[in-house]
Amino acid sequence: ELQLEESGGGLVQPGGSLRLSCAASGFTFSNYAMTWVRQAPGMGLEWVSHISGSGYSKYYADSVKGRFTISRDNSKNTLYVEMKGLRAEDTAIYYCAKDPGYVDWPAGAYDLWGQGTMVTVSS
Amino acid sequence: SALTQPASVSGSPGQSITISCTGTNSDVGGYNYVSWYQQYPGKAPKLIISDVSRRPSGVSNRFSGSKSGNTASLTISGLQAEDEADYYCISYTSNITPVFGGGTKLTVL
């Protein structure tokens, strides 16, 4: 069964750091680009970051550029996002999602999603 | 900036509804990379349309997508109670990153 499972969320103080993980199973992880999408409480979806299957190409939303770092370990079938300098506006459910692989850039189509992990930035 | 969607739409069972997603020449109008997602409260989004009009395997053929100029549209025909959910569009942009619409709440009357 194809599955993505996020972990690592929690409560962090403003300015703090957190690393989220996303464990993949049921497909050849290294063949597919992956992405992070977040959703603030009661709000819409926001695309955050995208990484190619090899890990060579990375893309970021302007709102997180310079503070978030996406990475992957294909030997462990795991996607990561390292978040630093966290702000209250980063409070959200963070979803990882799989790219279907039709194109080599973040076109916005994601065919498998995890259930999300909640990140709360508050003092 | 975010693509523009109506905050809410409604329809009765059996009717057809259309949700619009308006952008610019730098996103919706410039590329055939518009996708649509369905999201139930407390659940992860589900891809229902990619590449403007491609329907993934397993998605009902009551869902269809189209695009004209800078506006993409999602049409749901034969509306059912289970279609009540939030719907989001997303488009690739000239910034080499995608952007979501603000979302539309669909109410089945």
HADDOCK unambig.tbl for C-alpha pairs under 7 A between the chains (distance, minus, plus):
assign (segid A and resid 44 and name CA) (segid B and resid 102 and name CA) 5.70 0.50 0.50
assign (segid A and resid 44 and name CA) (segid B and resid 103 and name CA) 6.05 0.50 0.50
assign (segid A and resid 45 and name CA) (segid B and resid 100 and name CA) 6.54 0.50 0.50
assign (segid A and resid 46 and name CA) (segid B and resid 100 and name CA) 6.29 0.50 0.50
assign (segid A and resid 47 and name CA) (segid B and resid 98 and name CA) 6.90 0.50 0.50
assign (segid A and resid 47 and name CA) (segid B and resid 99 and name CA) 6.46 0.50 0.50
assign (segid A and resid 47 and name CA) (segid B and resid 100 and name CA) 6.97 0.50 0.50
assign (segid A and resid 59 and name CA) (segid B and resid 97 and name CA) 6.92 0.50 0.50
assign (segid A and resid 106 and name CA) (segid B and resid 97 and name CA) 6.01 0.50 0.50
assign (segid A and resid 106 and name CA) (segid B and resid 98 and name CA) 6.51 0.50 0.50
assign (segid A and resid 107 and name CA) (segid B and resid 33 and name CA) 5.77 0.50 0.50
assign (segid A and resid 107 and name CA) (segid B and resid 91 and name CA) 6.82 0.50 0.50
assign (segid A and resid 107 and name CA) (segid B and resid 92 and name CA) 4.85 0.50 0.50
assign (segid A and resid 107 and name CA) (segid B and resid 98 and name CA) 6.15 0.50 0.50
assign (segid A and resid 108 and name CA) (segid B and resid 35 and name CA) 6.48 0.50 0.50
assign (segid A and resid 108 and name CA) (segid B and resid 90 and name CA) 6.01 0.50 0.50
assign (segid A and resid 108 and name CA) (segid B and resid 91 and name CA) 6.12 0.50 0.50
assign (segid A and resid 108 and name CA) (segid B and resid 92 and name CA) 6.13 0.50 0.50
assign (segid A and resid 108 and name CA) (segid B and resid 98 and name CA) 5.59 0.50 0.50
assign (segid A and resid 109 and name CA) (segid B and resid 35 and name CA) 5.80 0.50 0.50
assign (segid A and resid 109 and name CA) (segid B and resid 50 and name CA) 5.79 0.50 0.50
assign (segid A and resid 110 and name CA) (segid B and resid 47 and name CA) 6.52 0.50 0.50
assign (segid A and resid 111 and name CA) (segid B and resid 47 and name CA) 5.70 0.50 0.50
assign (segid A and resid 113 and name CA) (segid B and resid 44 and name CA) 6.52 0.50 0.50
assign (segid A and resid 114 and name CA) (segid B and resid 44 and name CA) 6.85 0.50 0.50
assign (segid A and resid 115 and name CA) (segid B and resid 43 and name CA) 6.81 0.50 0.50
assign (segid A and resid 115 and name CA) (segid B and resid 44 and name CA) 5.54 0.50 0.50
